């Protein structure tokens, strides 16, 4: 099924086409969350609320869409497993956070260099580039684990040998990855980290799929409401249609 989104680089045949790997968090989830993050602020602009409401897309609907995207983000993280932090006193926990942030920093910078510009937001999101730094130690340990899944060789599911790293990032050295792994291992509670069962992981993946379908349907409905409110037949609507990521010169389509 086609998408209503007017992706900026969709028609650039000169751009090299790279096969996207699924990554620790499914790329389609990241794409959807990114789209919603762009659309919600537009829908909340004072001058846009009334036209959208007239087309049965109310501020409450926009809030519901935002929550669906947030729920999808959380479910996607749960689907790849949580990481539990060791029990530490306040000072040691701060030391752990400082070490992990320092280890993550060059890798985030590498993601910015490797996934620059419009249309590459999902690549940056896969490395939590815009994640606030004042998050819990558990969250930082999770981020470190997700990054290492992408950037280091992993055991082959067949049980023989290892698979190569999913990706390399500009300027990220083996020493950077070694330090990140060491910082993570130093503060992880390995007993607690292995308590999640395969059934739990499967349930989280199913929840993520359900929330993805829900979020996508709500996001498309918002874009179709914008298509009704600002039809392509009026050239003056080109800018606002662009803001809602729908084609400027033709109808939006599902």
C-alpha positions as CSV (number, residue, x, y, z in Angstrom):
1,X,0.0,0.0,0.0
2,X,1.3,3.4,-0.9
3,X,2.0,6.1,1.7
4,X,0.8,9.6,1.8
5,X,4.2,10.9,2.7
6,X,6.1,13.1,0.3
7,X,9.6,11.9,1.1
8,X,12.2,14.5,0.0
9,X,14.6,12.0,-1.6
10,X,12.1,9.6,-3.1
11,X,12.7,10.7,-6.6
12,X,16.5,11.2,-6.5
13,X,17.6,8.4,-8.8
14,X,21.2,9.6,-8.6
15,X,21.5,8.8,-4.9
16,X,23.1,5.4,-4.2
17,X,20.6,2.9,-3.0
18,X,21.7,1.1,0.1
19,X,19.8,-1.9,1.5
20,X,18.6,-1.0,5.0
21,X,19.2,-3.5,7.7
22,X,16.5,-3.9,10.3
23,X,18.7,-2.9,13.2
24,X,18.0,-3.5,16.9
25,X,14.8,-1.5,16.6
26,X,12.9,-2.1,13.4
27,X,13.6,0.7,10.9
28,X,9.9,1.1,10.0
29,X,9.1,1.9,13.6
30,X,11.7,4.6,13.7
31,X,10.5,6.0,10.4
32,X,6.9,6.2,11.7
33,X,7.9,7.8,15.0
34,X,10.0,10.4,13.1
35,X,7.1,11.2,10.8
36,X,4.7,11.7,13.7
37,X,7.3,13.9,15.4
38,X,7.3,16.2,12.3
39,X,3.5,16.3,11.8
40,X,2.3,16.9,15.4
41,X,3.8,20.4,15.7
42,X,2.3,21.4,12.4
43,X,-1.1,20.2,13.4
44,X,-0.9,22.2,16.6
45,X,0.0,25.5,15.0
46,X,-2.9,27.9,15.9
47,X,-3.7,28.7,12.3
48,X,-4.0,25.0,11.4
49,X,-6.2,23.8,14.3
50,X,-9.5,25.1,13.0
51,X,-9.1,23.9,9.4
52,X,-8.2,20.4,10.6
53,X,-11.0,20.3,13.2
54,X,-13.4,21.2,10.4
55,X,-12.2,18.0,8.7
56,X,-12.8,15.9,11.8
57,X,-9.2,15.9,12.9
58,X,-9.4,17.5,16.4
59,X,-6.6,18.5,18.8
60,X,-7.6,15.4,20.8
61,X,-7.0,13.3,17.8
62,X,-3.5,14.8,17.4
63,X,-2.8,14.1,21.1
64,X,-3.9,10.5,20.6
65,X,-1.5,10.2,17.6
66,X,1.3,11.6,19.7
67,X,0.6,9.1,22.5
68,X,0.4,6.2,20.0
69,X,3.9,7.1,18.7
70,X,5.3,7.3,22.2
71,X,3.8,3.9,23.1
72,X,5.2,2.5,19.9
73,X,8.7,3.8,20.8
74,X,8.5,2.2,24.2
75,X,7.2,-1.1,22.8
76,X,9.9,-1.2,20.2
77,X,12.5,-0.8,23.0
78,X,11.0,-3.5,25.0
79,X,10.9,-5.8,22.0
80,X,14.7,-5.8,21.9
81,X,15.1,-6.4,25.6
82,X,15.8,-4.2,28.6
83,X,19.0,-3.9,30.5
84,X,19.1,-3.8,34.3
85,X,21.7,-1.7,36.2
86,X,23.7,-2.9,39.1
87,X,22.7,-1.6,42.5
88,X,25.0,1.4,43.1
89,X,25.1,4.3,45.5
90,X,24.4,7.8,44.2
91,X,28.0,8.7,43.7
92,X,29.0,5.5,41.9
93,X,25.9,5.7,39.7
94,X,26.9,9.2,38.7
95,X,30.4,7.9,37.8
96,X,28.8,5.1,35.8
97,X,26.6,7.6,33.9
98,X,29.5,9.9,33.2
99,X,31.6,7.0,31.8
100,X,28.8,5.7,29.6
101,X,28.0,9.1,28.2
102,X,31.6,9.7,27.4
103,X,31.8,6.3,25.6
104,X,28.6,6.9,23.7
105,X,29.5,10.4,22.6
106,X,32.0,9.6,19.7
107,X,29.5,7.0,18.4
108,X,26.6,9.5,18.3
109,X,28.9,11.8,16.4
110,X,29.8,9.1,14.0
111,X,26.1,8.5,13.4
112,X,25.6,12.2,12.7
113,X,28.4,12.1,10.1
114,X,27.2,8.8,8.5
115,X,23.5,9.7,8.4
116,X,23.5,13.4,7.6
117,X,20.7,15.5,6.2
118,X,17.0,15.3,5.5
119,X,15.7,11.8,4.9
120,X,18.3,10.1,7.1
121,X,16.6,10.8,10.4
122,X,16.0,7.1,11.0
123,X,19.7,6.4,10.7
124,X,20.5,9.0,13.4
125,X,17.6,7.8,15.6
126,X,18.9,4.3,15.5
127,X,21.9,5.6,17.5
128,X,19.7,7.7,19.9
129,X,21.4,10.9,18.6
130,X,18.8,13.2,20.0
131,X,18.3,11.3,23.3
132,X,18.6,13.6,26.3
133,X,21.6,13.0,28.5
134,X,19.8,13.2,31.8
135,X,18.3,9.7,31.5
136,X,18.7,6.9,34.0
137,X,21.7,4.6,34.2
138,X,19.4,1.7,33.1
139,X,18.5,3.6,30.0
140,X,22.1,4.4,29.1
141,X,23.0,0.7,29.5
142,X,20.2,-0.1,27.2
143,X,21.4,2.4,24.6
144,X,24.9,1.0,24.9
145,X,23.6,-2.5,24.2
146,X,21.5,-1.4,21.2
147,X,24.5,0.4,19.7
148,X,26.8,-2.6,20.2
149,X,24.3,-4.9,18.5
150,X,24.7,-2.8,15.4
151,X,28.4,-2.1,15.4
152,X,30.0,-5.3,16.6
153,X,30.0,-8.9,15.2
154,X,27.2,-11.0,16.6
155,X,26.8,-14.8,17.0
156,X,25.4,-16.5,14.0
157,X,21.9,-17.8,14.7
158,X,22.9,-21.1,13.0
159,X,25.3,-21.7,15.9
160,X,28.5,-21.6,13.8
161,X,30.8,-18.6,13.8
162,X,29.8,-14.9,13.9
163,X,28.0,-12.4,11.6
164,X,29.9,-9.2,10.7
165,X,28.8,-5.9,12.2
166,X,25.7,-4.5,10.7
167,X,27.2,-1.1,10.0
168,X,30.4,1.0,10.5
169,X,30.2,4.7,11.3
170,X,32.6,7.4,10.2
171,X,35.3,8.1,12.7
172,X,34.3,5.3,15.2
173,X,37.3,3.3,16.1
174,X,37.6,-0.2,17.6
175,X,38.8,1.4,20.7
176,X,35.6,3.4,21.0
177,X,33.6,0.1,20.8
178,X,35.9,-1.6,23.3
179,X,35.4,1.2,25.8
180,X,31.6,1.2,25.3
181,X,31.5,-2.6,25.9
182,X,33.7,-2.3,29.0
183,X,31.6,0.6,30.4
184,X,28.4,-1.4,29.9
185,X,29.8,-4.6,31.3
186,X,31.1,-2.8,34.4
187,X,27.7,-1.6,35.5
188,X,25.2,-4.2,34.2
189,X,23.4,-6.6,36.5
190,X,23.8,-9.7,34.3
191,X,21.5,-11.9,36.5
192,X,18.6,-9.4,36.1
193,X,19.4,-8.8,32.5
194,X,18.7,-12.5,31.6
195,X,15.3,-12.8,33.2
196,X,13.3,-11.9,30.2
197,X,12.0,-15.1,28.4
198,X,11.6,-15.7,24.8
199,X,7.8,-15.6,25.2
200,X,8.1,-12.1,26.7
201,X,10.2,-10.9,23.8
202,X,7.7,-12.3,21.4
203,X,4.8,-10.6,23.2
204,X,6.6,-7.3,23.1
205,X,7.2,-7.7,19.3
206,X,3.6,-8.4,18.7
207,X,2.6,-5.3,20.8
208,X,5.0,-3.2,18.7
209,X,3.5,-4.4,15.5
210,X,0.0,-3.6,16.7
211,X,1.0,-0.1,17.8
212,X,2.8,0.4,14.5
213,X,-0.3,-0.3,12.6
214,X,-2.4,1.9,14.9
215,X,0.1,4.8,14.7
216,X,0.4,4.6,11.0
217,X,-3.4,4.6,10.5
218,X,-3.7,7.7,12.7
219,X,-0.8,9.5,11.0
220,X,-2.3,8.8,7.5
221,X,-5.7,10.1,8.7
222,X,-4.1,13.4,9.8
223,X,-2.4,13.7,6.4
224,X,-5.6,13.0,4.5
225,X,-7.4,15.6,6.7
226,X,-4.7,18.1,5.7
227,X,-5.3,17.1,2.0
228,X,-8.9,18.0,2.4
229,X,-8.3,21.2,4.3
230,X,-5.6,22.5,1.8
231,X,-6.4,20.9,-1.6
232,X,-3.6,20.6,-4.2
233,X,-5.9,22.4,-6.7
234,X,-5.0,25.7,-5.0
235,X,-1.3,26.6,-5.7
236,X,-1.2,28.8,-2.6
237,X,-1.5,25.6,-0.5
238,X,1.9,24.2,-1.7
239,X,3.8,25.3,1.3
240,X,1.4,24.0,3.9
241,X,1.0,20.7,2.0
242,X,4.8,20.4,2.1
243,X,4.7,21.0,5.9
244,X,2.3,18.1,6.2
245,X,4.5,15.9,4.1
246,X,2.0,15.3,1.3
247,X,2.4,16.0,-2.4
248,X,2.2,19.7,-3.3
249,X,0.7,19.2,-6.8
250,X,-1.4,16.1,-6.6
251,X,-3.8,14.4,-4.1
252,X,-2.5,12.6,-1.1
253,X,-3.1,8.9,-1.3
254,X,-2.9,6.0,1.1
